[in-house]
Amino acid sequence: MAKKYYQPEIETMPVEQLKALQSERLVKQVKHVWDNVPYYRAKMEKKGVTPDDIKGIEDLHKLPFVTKDDLREAYPYGLLAAPLKDCVRIHSTSGTTGKRVVAFYTQNDIDLWDDCCARALTAVGAGDEDVVHVSYGYGLFTGGLGLHGGAHKAGCMTIPVSSGNTDRQIQFMTDLGSTILCCTPSYAAYLAESIEERGVKDEIKLKAGIFGAEAWTEEMRRDIEAKLGIKAYDIYGLTELSGPGVSFECEEQTGMHINEDHFIAEIINPETGEVLPEGEKGELVFTSITKEAFPLLRYRTKDLCILSRKPCSCGRTHIKMRKPMGRSDDMLIIRGVNVFPSQIETVLLNEGMTPNYQIIVDRKNNTDTFDINVEMSQEMFSDNLAEVTAKEKQLVASLKAMLGIQAKVHLVAPKSITRSEGKAVRVIDKRKLYD
Ligand code: DLL
């Protein structure tokens, strides 16, 4: 009998009981932070809050927010809540938007993180008969080692192939019969394209993929599912909170269950900090409640999202978050209009284009310029020029209808846009050079 790693006693716990568990853990986590992290204690004192004020989740709003700036200010050891001798690992963000953030883990932190990732794998059907192909990068990035630990815990055969070397990826996939693929959605799209080109689709045994670490649309999901012949599931997380597995999708594919026995989620108005009711869109804020080395209270993620506690057909009771539509700092303001790259992806894929595109924003004569390079498929590339020009016009019109502003669309030759092996670089905003 195939074995699966599933924790129904936690994952389907009645909501009232779950909230009582969160309250109990929150009280302990706040005390842990107060006792061990002077930086936090100072922040709480400044807001006039002590651990005695936090009796349960109803008091969460009394705590101050923590932001990435706090993490940078306290770099590297300022938020460490456990003795260094008890820590066994660090991970770190890429630091593309400033100084790196380093997160610390005790062995217990790693065990709980592995649990979260094992739950994610189990939710997509993984068990001890599966071969999990981990193409997320290993190293400081959390994707590789996170899913790796989860796959071990779920009893799966794990291929720690890491990112890059697409030929080798496909070779292992066919030779070893990988059944579950873990990587970024943009790399999954690239792998799908490469498998098609090599004509080896029939030799691939994949049945599911766990894709995350960057925003991706429902259209992208459908594209990957069709090209690889699999079910594509979303997974979310961030280094500061452990890594992947903060939330994950079940077979319903309608949002990601947050591992609420480890994290409390709130949605706030990003401008005022006011907590918004369930169902409203705003910034996701997380509080860890079981961490030893690097606990975070009310951490502002900048990810824009909606929460829903609508009952799920899978039986899990943990609250779901919608696909984040991007980070508030991913949002482009072009000629005064708010534009999310995910909106552009939706239009392009609905129009039958490839998922290979790049957005270039610049400023000329004090006006923003807005160009989108989109790769043609091989068939389209062989079409006559008139057809290509007509398609460009059609894309400009559809984008205008979605965004409210005019973009210049350039259909470019197949393979002319660099593929990504990790998180895709979709936007080049040259205006930043002048600011
Ligand atoms: O990206 C952790 C991860 C690895 C998640 C593998 C899923 C799979 P960071 O590099 O710290 O950690 O980046 C965290 O990536 O705040 C979001 O903006 C974005 N992100 C992560 N997952 C998703 C997702 C990892 N499923 C930041 N959808 C987060 C949209 C995501 N955005």
Residues whose N, C-alpha, C, O or C-beta is under 5 A from the ligand:
A	BS01	DLL	T93 T142 G143 F211 G212 A213 E214 A215 W216 D234 I235 Y236 G237 L238 T239 G243 P244 T301 D303 P324 R327
